[in-house]
Amino acid sequence: MLHEIIADNDRLLVPHVIKGVVQLDAAVEHRSRASGSTVMTPSIDLDSLIWPRSQPGPAFDTPLAEIVDFLVEVGKALDFDRNTHLQSTC
């Protein structure tokens, strides 16, 4: 799982995956307005989220047919009647 409880204060640590690298530092604290619980996330350097124009993006060499096939499967997985995770959100 990509989350864990920080035991000392019962804060939920939510790691981020940026360019394939998991970031686990608990640098920024967020408080839920609904529940009052605390969530910790890494601080993010926004410049680290983009690729320079001199480098191709991560999926530039992926064939269009493969992308379409992937999106078809995502659509099937998001079928409300068959997806118990979606149903539990209501």
PyMOL Python script that loads the backbone (N, CA, C, O; Angstrom):
from pymol import cmd

cmd.read_pdbstr("""\
ATOM      1  N   MET A   1       0.847  -1.193   0.000  1.00  0.00           N
ATOM      2  CA  MET A   1       0.000   0.000   0.000  1.00  0.00           C
ATOM      3  C   MET A   1       0.878   1.237   0.000  1.00  0.00           C
ATOM      4  O   MET A   1       1.956   1.248   0.595  1.00  0.00           O
ATOM      5  N   LEU A   2       0.414   2.265  -0.665  1.00  0.00           N
ATOM      6  CA  LEU A   2       1.177   3.497  -0.701  1.00  0.00           C
ATOM      7  C   LEU A   2       0.688   4.499   0.336  1.00  0.00           C
ATOM      8  O   LEU A   2       0.680   5.704   0.086  1.00  0.00           O
ATOM      9  N   HIS A   3       0.288   4.010   1.478  1.00  0.00           N
ATOM     10  CA  HIS A   3      -0.005   4.928   2.582  1.00  0.00           C
ATOM     11  C   HIS A   3       0.293   4.212   3.888  1.00  0.00           C
ATOM     12  O   HIS A   3       0.290   2.983   3.949  1.00  0.00           O
ATOM     13  N   GLU A   4       0.537   4.948   4.877  1.00  0.00           N
ATOM     14  CA  GLU A   4       0.798   4.384   6.191  1.00  0.00           C
ATOM     15  C   GLU A   4       0.398   5.411   7.235  1.00  0.00           C
ATOM     16  O   GLU A   4       0.294   6.603   6.944  1.00  0.00           O
ATOM     17  N   ILE A   5       0.171   4.931   8.469  1.00  0.00           N
ATOM     18  CA  ILE A   5      -0.171   5.842   9.553  1.00  0.00           C
ATOM     19  C   ILE A   5       1.114   6.276  10.245  1.00  0.00           C
ATOM     20  O   ILE A   5       1.952   5.443  10.589  1.00  0.00           O
ATOM     21  N   ILE A   6       1.266   7.562  10.445  1.00  0.00           N
ATOM     22  CA  ILE A   6       2.358   8.056  11.267  1.00  0.00           C
ATOM     23  C   ILE A   6       1.872   7.916  12.707  1.00  0.00           C
ATOM     24  O   ILE A   6       0.975   8.640  13.140  1.00  0.00           O
ATOM     25  N   ALA A   7       2.459   6.996  13.434  1.00  0.00           N
ATOM     26  CA  ALA A   7       1.926   6.559  14.719  1.00  0.00           C
ATOM     27  C   ALA A   7       1.892   7.651  15.786  1.00  0.00           C
ATOM     28  O   ALA A   7       0.998   7.641  16.632  1.00  0.00           O
ATOM     29  N   ASP A   8       2.819   8.571  15.774  1.00  0.00           N
ATOM     30  CA  ASP A   8       2.893   9.513  16.879  1.00  0.00           C
ATOM     31  C   ASP A   8       1.678  10.428  16.983  1.00  0.00           C
ATOM     32  O   ASP A   8       1.271  10.770  18.093  1.00  0.00           O
ATOM     33  N   ASN A   9       1.099  10.826  15.884  1.00  0.00           N
ATOM     34  CA  ASN A   9      -0.045  11.741  15.940  1.00  0.00           C
ATOM     35  C   ASN A   9      -1.259  11.231  15.182  1.00  0.00           C
ATOM     36  O   ASN A   9      -2.201  11.989  14.950  1.00  0.00           O
ATOM     37  N   ASP A  10      -1.256   9.965  14.792  1.00  0.00           N
ATOM     38  CA  ASP A  10      -2.351   9.397  14.000  1.00  0.00           C
ATOM     39  C   ASP A  10      -2.651  10.232  12.765  1.00  0.00           C
ATOM     40  O   ASP A  10      -3.808  10.480  12.424  1.00  0.00           O
ATOM     41  N   ARG A  11      -1.600  10.650  12.116  1.00  0.00           N
ATOM     42  CA  ARG A  11      -1.749  11.397  10.869  1.00  0.00           C
ATOM     43  C   ARG A  11      -1.554  10.428   9.714  1.00  0.00           C
ATOM     44  O   ARG A  11      -0.690   9.553   9.776  1.00  0.00           O
ATOM     45  N   LEU A  12      -2.334  10.575   8.681  1.00  0.00           N
ATOM     46  CA  LEU A  12      -2.232   9.715   7.508  1.00  0.00           C
ATOM     47  C   LEU A  12      -1.202  10.289   6.558  1.00  0.00           C
ATOM     48  O   LEU A  12      -1.306  11.443   6.141  1.00  0.00           O
ATOM     49  N   LEU A  13      -0.209   9.485   6.217  1.00  0.00           N
ATOM     50  CA  LEU A  13       0.802   9.901   5.257  1.00  0.00           C
ATOM     51  C   LEU A  13       0.371   9.449   3.875  1.00  0.00           C
ATOM     52  O   LEU A  13       0.137   8.260   3.659  1.00  0.00           O
ATOM     53  N   VAL A  14       0.262  10.374   2.943  1.00  0.00           N
ATOM     54  CA  VAL A  14      -0.122  10.064   1.576  1.00  0.00           C
ATOM     55  C   VAL A  14       1.084  10.340   0.675  1.00  0.00           C
ATOM     56  O   VAL A  14       1.361  11.492   0.341  1.00  0.00           O
ATOM     57  N   PRO A  15       1.797   9.284   0.284  1.00  0.00           N
ATOM     58  CA  PRO A  15       2.953   9.501  -0.589  1.00  0.00           C
ATOM     59  C   PRO A  15       2.526   9.901  -1.984  1.00  0.00           C
ATOM     60  O   PRO A  15       1.388   9.666  -2.389  1.00  0.00           O
ATOM     61  N   HIS A  16       3.436  10.502  -2.710  1.00  0.00           N
ATOM     62  CA  HIS A  16       3.203  10.875  -4.107  1.00  0.00           C
ATOM     63  C   HIS A  16       4.188  10.102  -4.968  1.00  0.00           C
ATOM     64  O   HIS A  16       5.310   9.828  -4.544  1.00  0.00           O
ATOM     65  N   VAL A  17       3.770   9.754  -6.167  1.00  0.00           N
ATOM     66  CA  VAL A  17       4.662   9.131  -7.137  1.00  0.00           C
ATOM     67  C   VAL A  17       4.880  10.143  -8.247  1.00  0.00           C
ATOM     68  O   VAL A  17       3.948  10.490  -8.972  1.00  0.00           O
ATOM     69  N   ILE A  18       6.108  10.614  -8.377  1.00  0.00           N
ATOM     70  CA  ILE A  18       6.444  11.633  -9.371  1.00  0.00           C
ATOM     71  C   ILE A  18       7.517  11.071 -10.280  1.00  0.00           C
ATOM     72  O   ILE A  18       8.631  10.768  -9.852  1.00  0.00           O
ATOM     73  N   LYS A  19       7.154  10.941 -11.541  1.00  0.00           N
ATOM     74  CA  LYS A  19       8.065  10.394 -12.553  1.00  0.00           C
ATOM     75  C   LYS A  19       8.610   9.031 -12.122  1.00  0.00           C
ATOM     76  O   LYS A  19       9.784   8.724 -12.331  1.00  0.00           O
ATOM     77  N   GLY A  20       7.740   8.221 -11.519  1.00  0.00           N
ATOM     78  CA  GLY A  20       8.114   6.866 -11.133  1.00  0.00           C
ATOM     79  C   GLY A  20       8.840   6.746  -9.818  1.00  0.00           C
ATOM     80  O   GLY A  20       9.246   5.646  -9.445  1.00  0.00           O
ATOM     81  N   VAL A  21       9.020   7.841  -9.100  1.00  0.00           N
ATOM     82  CA  VAL A  21       9.735   7.818  -7.829  1.00  0.00           C
ATOM     83  C   VAL A  21       8.743   8.094  -6.698  1.00  0.00           C
ATOM     84  O   VAL A  21       8.035   9.101  -6.723  1.00  0.00           O
ATOM     85  N   VAL A  22       8.693   7.203  -5.712  1.00  0.00           N
ATOM     86  CA  VAL A  22       7.793   7.379  -4.576  1.00  0.00           C
ATOM     87  C   VAL A  22       8.415   8.366  -3.593  1.00  0.00           C
ATOM     88  O   VAL A  22       9.561   8.203  -3.175  1.00  0.00           O
ATOM     89  N   GLN A  23       7.649   9.388  -3.230  1.00  0.00           N
ATOM     90  CA  GLN A  23       8.093  10.372  -2.255  1.00  0.00           C
ATOM     91  C   GLN A  23       7.293  10.176  -0.980  1.00  0.00           C
ATOM     92  O   GLN A  23       6.067  10.288  -0.987  1.00  0.00           O
ATOM     93  N   LEU A  24       7.982   9.884   0.112  1.00  0.00           N
ATOM     94  CA  LEU A  24       7.321   9.537   1.368  1.00  0.00           C
ATOM     95  C   LEU A  24       7.451  10.597   2.458  1.00  0.00           C
ATOM     96  O   LEU A  24       6.904  10.412   3.545  1.00  0.00           O
ATOM     97  N   ASP A  25       8.139  11.677   2.213  1.00  0.00           N
ATOM     98  CA  ASP A  25       8.340  12.649   3.289  1.00  0.00           C
ATOM     99  C   ASP A  25       7.027  13.335   3.658  1.00  0.00           C
ATOM    100  O   ASP A  25       6.220  13.664   2.788  1.00  0.00           O
ATOM    101  N   ALA A  26       6.829  13.540   4.930  1.00  0.00           N
ATOM    102  CA  ALA A  26       5.606  14.167   5.430  1.00  0.00           C
ATOM    103  C   ALA A  26       5.900  15.637   5.712  1.00  0.00           C
ATOM    104  O   ALA A  26       6.083  16.025   6.866  1.00  0.00           O
ATOM    105  N   ALA A  27       5.944  16.438   4.680  1.00  0.00           N
ATOM    106  CA  ALA A  27       6.373  17.829   4.822  1.00  0.00           C
ATOM    107  C   ALA A  27       5.215  18.822   4.929  1.00  0.00           C
ATOM    108  O   ALA A  27       5.363  19.883   5.536  1.00  0.00           O
ATOM    109  N   VAL A  28       4.073  18.486   4.348  1.00  0.00           N
ATOM    110  CA  VAL A  28       2.959  19.444   4.314  1.00  0.00           C
ATOM    111  C   VAL A  28       1.757  18.816   5.017  1.00  0.00           C
ATOM    112  O   VAL A  28       1.372  17.684   4.726  1.00  0.00           O
ATOM    113  N   GLU A  29       1.178  19.565   5.936  1.00  0.00           N
ATOM    114  CA  GLU A  29       0.031  19.069   6.695  1.00  0.00           C
ATOM    115  C   GLU A  29      -1.259  19.661   6.140  1.00  0.00           C
ATOM    116  O   GLU A  29      -1.356  20.866   5.906  1.00  0.00           O
ATOM    117  N   HIS A  30      -2.246  18.797   5.935  1.00  0.00           N
ATOM    118  CA  HIS A  30      -3.572  19.216   5.473  1.00  0.00           C
ATOM    119  C   HIS A  30      -4.592  18.711   6.489  1.00  0.00           C
ATOM    120  O   HIS A  30      -4.458  17.598   6.997  1.00  0.00           O
ATOM    121  N   ARG A  31      -5.591  19.504   6.785  1.00  0.00           N
ATOM    122  CA  ARG A  31      -6.633  19.081   7.718  1.00  0.00           C
ATOM    123  C   ARG A  31      -7.959  18.994   6.974  1.00  0.00           C
ATOM    124  O   ARG A  31      -8.352  19.917   6.261  1.00  0.00           O
ATOM    125  N   SER A  32      -8.640  17.863   7.153  1.00  0.00           N
ATOM    126  CA  SER A  32      -9.932  17.653   6.514  1.00  0.00           C
ATOM    127  C   SER A  32     -10.976  18.548   7.166  1.00  0.00           C
ATOM    128  O   SER A  32     -11.124  18.559   8.388  1.00  0.00           O
ATOM    129  N   ARG A  33     -11.698  19.298   6.339  1.00  0.00           N
ATOM    130  CA  ARG A  33     -12.781  20.124   6.881  1.00  0.00           C
ATOM    131  C   ARG A  33     -13.948  19.262   7.337  1.00  0.00           C
ATOM    132  O   ARG A  33     -14.683  19.636   8.251  1.00  0.00           O
ATOM    133  N   ALA A  34     -14.118  18.099   6.695  1.00  0.00           N
ATOM    134  CA  ALA A  34     -15.253  17.238   7.021  1.00  0.00           C
ATOM    135  C   ALA A  34     -15.026  16.454   8.309  1.00  0.00           C
ATOM    136  O   ALA A  34     -15.902  16.411   9.173  1.00  0.00           O
ATOM    137  N   SER A  35     -13.847  15.829   8.441  1.00  0.00           N
ATOM    138  CA  SER A  35     -13.623  14.947   9.585  1.00  0.00           C
ATOM    139  C   SER A  35     -12.653  15.499  10.610  1.00  0.00           C
ATOM    140  O   SER A  35     -12.589  14.999  11.733  1.00  0.00           O
ATOM    141  N   GLY A  36     -11.892  16.527  10.242  1.00  0.00           N
ATOM    142  CA  GLY A  36     -10.897  17.069  11.155  1.00  0.00           C
ATOM    143  C   GLY A  36      -9.615  16.260  11.208  1.00  0.00           C
ATOM    144  O   GLY A  36      -8.691  16.617  11.940  1.00  0.00           O
ATOM    145  N   SER A  37      -9.540  15.176  10.447  1.00  0.00           N
ATOM    146  CA  SER A  37      -8.336  14.350  10.446  1.00  0.00           C
ATOM    147  C   SER A  37      -7.201  15.068   9.716  1.00  0.00           C
ATOM    148  O   SER A  37      -7.427  15.975   8.915  1.00  0.00           O
ATOM    149  N   THR A  38      -5.989  14.639  10.014  1.00  0.00           N
ATOM    150  CA  THR A  38      -4.807  15.264   9.437  1.00  0.00           C
ATOM    151  C   THR A  38      -4.190  14.337   8.397  1.00  0.00           C
ATOM    152  O   THR A  38      -4.033  13.138   8.626  1.00  0.00           O
ATOM    153  N   VAL A  39      -3.846  14.911   7.258  1.00  0.00           N
ATOM    154  CA  VAL A  39      -3.187  14.178   6.177  1.00  0.00           C
ATOM    155  C   VAL A  39      -1.871  14.877   5.895  1.00  0.00           C
ATOM    156  O   VAL A  39      -1.819  16.102   5.785  1.00  0.00           O
ATOM    157  N   MET A  40      -0.808  14.096   5.777  1.00  0.00           N
ATOM    158  CA  MET A  40       0.514  14.643   5.491  1.00  0.00           C
ATOM    159  C   MET A  40       0.917  14.243   4.077  1.00  0.00           C
ATOM    160  O   MET A  40       0.713  13.098   3.674  1.00  0.00           O
ATOM    161  N   THR A  41       1.491  15.183   3.319  1.00  0.00           N
ATOM    162  CA  THR A  41       1.965  14.896   1.968  1.00  0.00           C
ATOM    163  C   THR A  41       3.362  15.479   1.789  1.00  0.00           C
ATOM    164  O   THR A  41       3.772  16.367   2.537  1.00  0.00           O
ATOM    165  N   PRO A  42       4.084  14.979   0.803  1.00  0.00           N
ATOM    166  CA  PRO A  42       5.380  15.584   0.504  1.00  0.00           C
ATOM    167  C   PRO A  42       5.177  16.990  -0.061  1.00  0.00           C
ATOM    168  O   PRO A  42       4.135  17.286  -0.646  1.00  0.00           O
ATOM    169  N   SER A  43       6.167  17.841   0.116  1.00  0.00           N
ATOM    170  CA  SER A  43       6.103  19.114  -0.587  1.00  0.00           C
ATOM    171  C   SER A  43       6.509  18.829  -2.031  1.00  0.00           C
ATOM    172  O   SER A  43       7.357  17.974  -2.285  1.00  0.00           O
ATOM    173  N   ILE A  44       5.915  19.530  -2.952  1.00  0.00           N
ATOM    174  CA  ILE A  44       6.144  19.237  -4.365  1.00  0.00           C
ATOM    175  C   ILE A  44       6.760  20.448  -5.045  1.00  0.00           C
ATOM    176  O   ILE A  44       6.249  21.564  -4.956  1.00  0.00           O
ATOM    177  N   ASP A  45       7.859  20.203  -5.719  1.00  0.00           N
ATOM    178  CA  ASP A  45       8.456  21.214  -6.581  1.00  0.00           C
ATOM    179  C   ASP A  45       7.716  21.119  -7.913  1.00  0.00           C
ATOM    180  O   ASP A  45       7.899  20.147  -8.646  1.00  0.00           O
ATOM    181  N   LEU A  46       6.893  22.097  -8.238  1.00  0.00           N
ATOM    182  CA  LEU A  46       6.064  22.010  -9.441  1.00  0.00           C
ATOM    183  C   LEU A  46       6.889  21.853 -10.713  1.00  0.00           C
ATOM    184  O   LEU A  46       6.433  21.229 -11.671  1.00  0.00           O
ATOM    185  N   ASP A  47       8.076  22.402 -10.733  1.00  0.00           N
ATOM    186  CA  ASP A  47       8.929  22.246 -11.908  1.00  0.00           C
ATOM    187  C   ASP A  47       9.333  20.790 -12.122  1.00  0.00           C
ATOM    188  O   ASP A  47       9.640  20.393 -13.246  1.00  0.00           O
ATOM    189  N   SER A  48       9.338  19.992 -11.057  1.00  0.00           N
ATOM    190  CA  SER A  48       9.721  18.580 -11.192  1.00  0.00           C
ATOM    191  C   SER A  48       8.622  17.747 -11.859  1.00  0.00           C
ATOM    192  O   SER A  48       8.861  16.598 -12.231  1.00  0.00           O
ATOM    193  N   LEU A  49       7.426  18.315 -12.012  1.00  0.00           N
ATOM    194  CA  LEU A  49       6.310  17.570 -12.590  1.00  0.00           C
ATOM    195  C   LEU A  49       6.295  17.581 -14.116  1.00  0.00           C
ATOM    196  O   LEU A  49       5.536  16.833 -14.732  1.00  0.00           O
ATOM    197  N   ILE A  50       7.112  18.406 -14.717  1.00  0.00           N
ATOM    198  CA  ILE A  50       7.093  18.523 -16.172  1.00  0.00           C
ATOM    199  C   ILE A  50       8.424  18.070 -16.765  1.00  0.00           C
ATOM    200  O   ILE A  50       9.456  18.066 -16.094  1.00  0.00           O
ATOM    201  N   TRP A  51       8.372  17.696 -18.018  1.00  0.00           N
ATOM    202  CA  TRP A  51       9.575  17.335 -18.750  1.00  0.00           C
ATOM    203  C   TRP A  51      10.014  18.548 -19.565  1.00  0.00           C
ATOM    204  O   TRP A  51       9.176  19.291 -20.077  1.00  0.00           O
ATOM    205  N   PRO A  52      11.307  18.748 -19.685  1.00  0.00           N
ATOM    206  CA  PRO A  52      11.776  19.849 -20.535  1.00  0.00           C
ATOM    207  C   PRO A  52      11.396  19.596 -21.992  1.00  0.00           C
ATOM    208  O   PRO A  52      11.269  18.445 -22.411  1.00  0.00           O
ATOM    209  N   ARG A  53      11.219  20.644 -22.747  1.00  0.00           N
ATOM    210  CA  ARG A  53      10.861  20.494 -24.164  1.00  0.00           C
ATOM    211  C   ARG A  53      11.927  19.751 -24.947  1.00  0.00           C
ATOM    212  O   ARG A  53      11.653  19.212 -26.019  1.00  0.00           O
ATOM    213  N   SER A  54      13.134  19.719 -24.421  1.00  0.00           N
ATOM    214  CA  SER A  54      14.226  19.021 -25.114  1.00  0.00           C
ATOM    215  C   SER A  54      14.130  17.502 -24.964  1.00  0.00           C
ATOM    216  O   SER A  54      14.861  16.772 -25.633  1.00  0.00           O
ATOM    217  N   GLN A  55      13.235  17.015 -24.092  1.00  0.00           N
ATOM    218  CA  GLN A  55      13.048  15.577 -23.881  1.00  0.00           C
ATOM    219  C   GLN A  55      11.641  15.174 -24.288  1.00  0.00           C
ATOM    220  O   GLN A  55      10.689  15.919 -24.051  1.00  0.00           O
ATOM    221  N   PRO A  56      11.497  13.993 -24.903  1.00  0.00           N
ATOM    222  CA  PRO A  56      10.139  13.532 -25.220  1.00  0.00           C
ATOM    223  C   PRO A  56       9.386  13.174 -23.938  1.00  0.00           C
ATOM    224  O   PRO A  56       9.995  12.773 -22.946  1.00  0.00           O
ATOM    225  N   GLY A  57       8.083  13.319 -23.964  1.00  0.00           N
ATOM    226  CA  GLY A  57       7.268  12.950 -22.817  1.00  0.00           C
ATOM    227  C   GLY A  57       7.290  11.446 -22.591  1.00  0.00           C
ATOM    228  O   GLY A  57       7.777  10.701 -23.442  1.00  0.00           O
ATOM    229  N   PRO A  58       6.769  10.989 -21.456  1.00  0.00           N
ATOM    230  CA  PRO A  58       6.901   9.580 -21.086  1.00  0.00           C
ATOM    231  C   PRO A  58       6.116   8.612 -21.966  1.00  0.00           C
ATOM    232  O   PRO A  58       6.437   7.424 -21.991  1.00  0.00           O
ATOM    233  N   ALA A  59       5.116   9.072 -22.677  1.00  0.00           N
ATOM    234  CA  ALA A  59       4.311   8.150 -23.485  1.00  0.00           C
ATOM    235  C   ALA A  59       4.357   8.499 -24.973  1.00  0.00           C
ATOM    236  O   ALA A  59       3.518   8.028 -25.741  1.00  0.00           O
ATOM    237  N   PHE A  60       5.307   9.301 -25.380  1.00  0.00           N
ATOM    238  CA  PHE A  60       5.352   9.745 -26.774  1.00  0.00           C
ATOM    239  C   PHE A  60       5.542   8.600 -27.762  1.00  0.00           C
ATOM    240  O   PHE A  60       5.109   8.699 -28.909  1.00  0.00           O
ATOM    241  N   ASP A  61       6.180   7.522 -27.336  1.00  0.00           N
ATOM    242  CA  ASP A  61       6.416   6.414 -28.259  1.00  0.00           C
ATOM    243  C   ASP A  61       5.364   5.304 -28.133  1.00  0.00           C
ATOM    244  O   ASP A  61       5.504   4.242 -28.740  1.00  0.00           O
ATOM    245  N   THR A  62       4.305   5.555 -27.337  1.00  0.00           N
ATOM    246  CA  THR A  62       3.229   4.571 -27.192  1.00  0.00           C
ATOM    247  C   THR A  62       2.296   4.653 -28.399  1.00  0.00           C
ATOM    248  O   THR A  62       1.779   5.724 -28.716  1.00  0.00           O
ATOM    249  N   PRO A  63       2.081   3.521 -29.072  1.00  0.00           N
ATOM    250  CA  PRO A  63       1.185   3.544 -30.243  1.00  0.00           C
ATOM    251  C   PRO A  63      -0.232   3.953 -29.860  1.00  0.00           C
ATOM    252  O   PRO A  63      -0.722   3.596 -28.789  1.00  0.00           O
ATOM    253  N   LEU A  64      -0.883   4.698 -30.737  1.00  0.00           N
ATOM    254  CA  LEU A  64      -2.237   5.180 -30.478  1.00  0.00           C
ATOM    255  C   LEU A  64      -3.201   4.025 -30.214  1.00  0.00           C
ATOM    256  O   LEU A  64      -4.074   4.140 -29.354  1.00  0.00           O
ATOM    257  N   ALA A  65      -3.059   2.926 -30.931  1.00  0.00           N
ATOM    258  CA  ALA A  65      -3.945   1.773 -30.737  1.00  0.00           C
ATOM    259  C   ALA A  65      -3.831   1.226 -29.314  1.00  0.00           C
ATOM    260  O   ALA A  65      -4.825   0.801 -28.725  1.00  0.00           O
ATOM    261  N   GLU A  66      -2.620   1.239 -28.768  1.00  0.00           N
ATOM    262  CA  GLU A  66      -2.417   0.762 -27.393  1.00  0.00           C
ATOM    263  C   GLU A  66      -3.091   1.695 -26.391  1.00  0.00           C
ATOM    264  O   GLU A  66      -3.647   1.239 -25.392  1.00  0.00           O
ATOM    265  N   ILE A  67      -3.042   2.982 -26.651  1.00  0.00           N
ATOM    266  CA  ILE A  67      -3.697   3.959 -25.776  1.00  0.00           C
ATOM    267  C   ILE A  67      -5.211   3.766 -25.825  1.00  0.00           C
ATOM    268  O   ILE A  67      -5.874   3.790 -24.788  1.00  0.00           O
ATOM    269  N   VAL A  68      -5.755   3.577 -27.016  1.00  0.00           N
ATOM    270  CA  VAL A  68      -7.200   3.362 -27.162  1.00  0.00           C
ATOM    271  C   VAL A  68      -7.611   2.080 -26.450  1.00  0.00           C
ATOM    272  O   VAL A  68      -8.623   2.065 -25.749  1.00  0.00           O
ATOM    273  N   ASP A  69      -6.841   0.998 -26.618  1.00  0.00           N
ATOM    274  CA  ASP A  69      -7.146  -0.264 -25.935  1.00  0.00           C
ATOM    275  C   ASP A  69      -7.161  -0.073 -24.419  1.00  0.00           C
ATOM    276  O   ASP A  69      -8.039  -0.586 -23.725  1.00  0.00           O
ATOM    277  N   PHE A  70      -6.181   0.668 -23.918  1.00  0.00           N
ATOM    278  CA  PHE A  70      -6.112   0.932 -22.482  1.00  0.00           C
ATOM    279  C   PHE A  70      -7.356   1.692 -22.018  1.00  0.00           C
ATOM    280  O   PHE A  70      -7.948   1.346 -20.996  1.00  0.00           O
ATOM    281  N   LEU A  71      -7.752   2.720 -22.763  1.00  0.00           N
ATOM    282  CA  LEU A  71      -8.921   3.510 -22.379  1.00  0.00           C
ATOM    283  C   LEU A  71     -10.212   2.704 -22.441  1.00  0.00           C
ATOM    284  O   LEU A  71     -11.122   2.924 -21.641  1.00  0.00           O
ATOM    285  N   VAL A  72     -10.293   1.778 -23.381  1.00  0.00           N
ATOM    286  CA  VAL A  72     -11.469   0.881 -23.449  1.00  0.00           C
ATOM    287  C   VAL A  72     -11.542   0.046 -22.174  1.00  0.00           C
ATOM    288  O   VAL A  72     -12.619  -0.110 -21.599  1.00  0.00           O
ATOM    289  N   GLU A  73     -10.404  -0.494 -21.727  1.00  0.00           N
ATOM    290  CA  GLU A  73     -10.378  -1.306 -20.504  1.00  0.00           C
ATOM    291  C   GLU A  73     -10.694  -0.466 -19.273  1.00  0.00           C
ATOM    292  O   GLU A  73     -11.363  -0.941 -18.355  1.00  0.00           O
ATOM    293  N   VAL A  74     -10.219   0.781 -19.243  1.00  0.00           N
ATOM    294  CA  VAL A  74     -10.552   1.682 -18.130  1.00  0.00           C
ATOM    295  C   VAL A  74     -12.053   1.917 -18.098  1.00  0.00           C
ATOM    296  O   VAL A  74     -12.665   1.902 -17.030  1.00  0.00           O
ATOM    297  N   GLY A  75     -12.647   2.134 -19.262  1.00  0.00           N
ATOM    298  CA  GLY A  75     -14.093   2.328 -19.337  1.00  0.00           C
ATOM    299  C   GLY A  75     -14.852   1.129 -18.802  1.00  0.00           C
ATOM    300  O   GLY A  75     -15.848   1.295 -18.098  1.00  0.00           O
ATOM    301  N   LYS A  76     -14.401  -0.073 -19.124  1.00  0.00           N
ATOM    302  CA  LYS A  76     -15.046  -1.290 -18.607  1.00  0.00           C
ATOM    303  C   LYS A  76     -14.911  -1.360 -17.090  1.00  0.00           C
ATOM    304  O   LYS A  76     -15.861  -1.717 -16.393  1.00  0.00           O
ATOM    305  N   ALA A  77     -13.727  -1.018 -16.582  1.00  0.00           N
ATOM    306  CA  ALA A  77     -13.491  -1.079 -15.138  1.00  0.00           C
ATOM    307  C   ALA A  77     -14.331  -0.056 -14.383  1.00  0.00           C
ATOM    308  O   ALA A  77     -14.617  -0.243 -13.201  1.00  0.00           O
ATOM    309  N   LEU A  78     -14.727   1.017 -15.049  1.00  0.00           N
ATOM    310  CA  LEU A  78     -15.530   2.057 -14.409  1.00  0.00           C
ATOM    311  C   LEU A  78     -17.034   1.845 -14.569  1.00  0.00           C
ATOM    312  O   LEU A  78     -17.821   2.757 -14.320  1.00  0.00           O
ATOM    313  N   ASP A  79     -17.431   0.646 -14.984  1.00  0.00           N
ATOM    314  CA  ASP A  79     -18.853   0.311 -15.081  1.00  0.00           C
ATOM    315  C   ASP A  79     -19.426   0.230 -13.665  1.00  0.00           C
ATOM    316  O   ASP A  79     -19.062  -0.662 -12.898  1.00  0.00           O
ATOM    317  N   PHE A  80     -20.301   1.139 -13.326  1.00  0.00           N
ATOM    318  CA  PHE A  80     -20.824   1.254 -11.968  1.00  0.00           C
ATOM    319  C   PHE A  80     -21.471  -0.039 -11.489  1.00  0.00           C
ATOM    320  O   PHE A  80     -21.294  -0.422 -10.333  1.00  0.00           O
ATOM    321  N   ASP A  81     -22.209  -0.710 -12.346  1.00  0.00           N
ATOM    322  CA  ASP A  81     -22.934  -1.916 -11.929  1.00  0.00           C
ATOM    323  C   ASP A  81     -22.001  -3.073 -11.581  1.00  0.00           C
ATOM    324  O   ASP A  81     -22.392  -3.970 -10.834  1.00  0.00           O
ATOM    325  N   ARG A  82     -20.778  -3.069 -12.108  1.00  0.00           N
ATOM    326  CA  ARG A  82     -19.841  -4.169 -11.855  1.00  0.00           C
ATOM    327  C   ARG A  82     -18.694  -3.782 -10.924  1.00  0.00           C
ATOM    328  O   ARG A  82     -17.927  -4.648 -10.503  1.00  0.00           O
ATOM    329  N   ASN A  83     -18.566  -2.510 -10.600  1.00  0.00           N
ATOM    330  CA  ASN A  83     -17.429  -2.044  -9.809  1.00  0.00           C
ATOM    331  C   ASN A  83     -17.868  -1.759  -8.368  1.00  0.00           C
ATOM    332  O   ASN A  83     -18.510  -0.747  -8.089  1.00  0.00           O
ATOM    333  N   THR A  84     -17.511  -2.669  -7.466  1.00  0.00           N
ATOM    334  CA  THR A  84     -17.931  -2.517  -6.071  1.00  0.00           C
ATOM    335  C   THR A  84     -17.299  -1.296  -5.398  1.00  0.00           C
ATOM    336  O   THR A  84     -17.885  -0.724  -4.480  1.00  0.00           O
ATOM    337  N   HIS A  85     -16.108  -0.895  -5.850  1.00  0.00           N
ATOM    338  CA  HIS A  85     -15.467   0.282  -5.273  1.00  0.00           C
ATOM    339  C   HIS A  85     -16.257   1.550  -5.610  1.00  0.00           C
ATOM    340  O   HIS A  85     -16.453   2.408  -4.750  1.00  0.00           O
ATOM    341  N   LEU A  86     -16.702   1.663  -6.844  1.00  0.00           N
ATOM    342  CA  LEU A  86     -17.532   2.817  -7.217  1.00  0.00           C
ATOM    343  C   LEU A  86     -18.854   2.791  -6.465  1.00  0.00           C
ATOM    344  O   LEU A  86     -19.329   3.833  -6.013  1.00  0.00           O
ATOM    345  N   GLN A  87     -19.450   1.617  -6.327  1.00  0.00           N
ATOM    346  CA  GLN A  87     -20.724   1.508  -5.632  1.00  0.00           C
ATOM    347  C   GLN A  87     -20.609   1.912  -4.171  1.00  0.00           C
ATOM    348  O   GLN A  87     -21.547   2.471  -3.603  1.00  0.00           O
ATOM    349  N   SER A  88     -19.463   1.633  -3.563  1.00  0.00           N
ATOM    350  CA  SER A  88     -19.296   1.955  -2.131  1.00  0.00           C
ATOM    351  C   SER A  88     -19.126   3.450  -1.899  1.00  0.00           C
ATOM    352  O   SER A  88     -19.178   3.897  -0.753  1.00  0.00           O
ATOM    353  N   THR A  89     -18.926   4.231  -2.950  1.00  0.00           N
ATOM    354  CA  THR A  89     -18.755   5.671  -2.761  1.00  0.00           C
ATOM    355  C   THR A  89     -20.081   6.403  -2.628  1.00  0.00           C
ATOM    356  O   THR A  89     -20.105   7.579  -2.265  1.00  0.00           O
ATOM    357  N   CYS A  90     -21.165   5.731  -2.911  1.00  0.00           N
ATOM    358  CA  CYS A  90     -22.486   6.382  -2.830  1.00  0.00           C
ATOM    359  C   CYS A  90     -23.084   6.300  -1.459  1.00  0.00           C
ATOM    360  O   CYS A  90     -24.187   6.799  -1.235  1.00  0.00           O
TER     361      CYS A  90
END
""", "prot")
cmd.dss("prot")
cmd.show_as("cartoon", "prot")
cmd.util.cbc("prot")
cmd.orient("prot")
